Amino acid sequence: MTTVVKKRTQTTSRIELTRALEHFIDLLKKQEEDEAAEALTEALNLLKKEDTSVLKTALNIIDDAFEGDHELDAYTFPRKVTGDSWTEADALYLASTGVKSLAKRIKKALI
């Protein structure tokens, strides 16, 4: 039996990042992180454009949201498990790490 490994294309990664951002933005709005959600929505709108020249700008907005004023990096640290139930903190952790790693992968491919 042969295993086929499909590599992600930039288009596929961009689509995945768009979906991940939409989910993360929804979670941030529930946390009343309105300014961060607004910044990421700006990046999302740029990602949805077919123009690849705005891709770097969108990725920079995402980086800034995590490491800059909005400090979204705080969501990328796993929480201590206090029970068997799935919490909103768990969802934020997975969503934030997904967005950050996808953006990092795309940015690395651009260099």
C-alpha positions in Angstrom: 0.0 0.0 0.0 1.4 3.4 -1.0 0.8 6.5 1.1 0.2 9.7 -0.8 1.1 12.9 1.0 -0.6 15.9 -0.5 1.3 19.2 0.1 -0.7 22.2 0.8 -0.8 24.9 -1.8 -0.8 28.6 -1.0 -4.4 28.7 -2.2 -5.4 25.8 0.1 -3.6 27.4 3.1 -5.2 30.7 2.4 -8.7 29.1 2.4 -7.9 27.3 5.7 -6.6 30.5 7.2 -9.8 32.3 6.1 -12.0 29.7 7.8 -9.9 29.6 10.9 -10.0 33.4 11.2 -13.8 33.5 10.8 -14.1 31.0 13.7 -11.5 32.8 15.9 -13.2 36.2 15.3 -16.5 34.8 16.4 -14.9 33.5 19.6 -13.2 36.8 20.3 -16.5 38.7 19.9 -18.0 36.4 22.6 -15.0 37.4 24.8 -15.8 41.1 24.0 -12.4 41.4 22.4 -13.9 43.9 19.9 -10.8 45.7 18.9 -8.9 42.5 18.2 -11.9 41.1 16.3 -12.0 44.3 14.2 -8.3 44.1 13.3 -8.6 40.4 12.4 -11.7 41.2 10.3 -9.6 43.7 8.3 -7.1 40.9 7.7 -9.9 38.5 6.8 -11.3 40.9 4.2 -7.9 41.2 2.6 -7.5 37.5 2.5 -10.8 37.1 0.7 -9.6 39.3 -2.1 -8.1 37.4 -5.1 -5.3 40.0 -5.2 -2.1 38.3 -3.8 -0.4 41.6 -3.3 -2.4 42.2 -0.2 -1.6 38.9 1.4 1.5 40.2 3.1 -0.5 43.1 4.6 -3.1 40.6 6.0 -0.4 38.4 7.5 1.2 41.5 9.1 -2.1 42.5 10.6 -2.5 39.0 12.1 1.1 39.1 13.5 0.5 42.5 15.0 -2.8 41.3 16.6 -1.0 38.4 18.3 2.2 40.2 19.3 1.2 43.8 19.4 -1.5 45.8 21.1 -4.2 43.1 21.3 -1.9 40.5 22.9 -3.7 37.6 21.4 -0.7 35.4 22.2 -2.3 34.9 25.6 -4.8 32.6 24.0 -2.1 30.4 22.5 -1.1 29.0 25.9 -2.9 25.8 27.0 -5.1 26.0 30.1 -5.0 23.6 32.9 -7.7 21.0 32.6 -10.2 21.3 35.5 -12.8 18.8 34.3 -14.0 16.6 31.5 -16.0 19.3 29.8 -14.9 21.3 26.8 -14.6 25.0 27.7 -14.5 28.2 25.7 -10.9 28.6 26.8 -10.1 25.3 25.0 -11.9 26.5 21.9 -10.0 29.8 22.0 -6.7 28.0 22.4 -7.3 25.7 19.4 -8.6 28.6 17.3 -5.7 31.0 18.1 -3.0 28.4 17.6 -4.6 27.4 14.3 -4.7 30.9 13.0 -1.2 31.7 14.2 0.4 28.5 12.7 -1.4 28.9 9.3 -0.4 32.6 9.1 3.2 31.6 10.0 3.2 28.8 7.3 2.0 31.1 4.6 4.4 33.9 5.6 7.3 31.5 5.5 6.3 30.3 2.0 6.3 34.0 0.8 9.9 34.6 1.9 
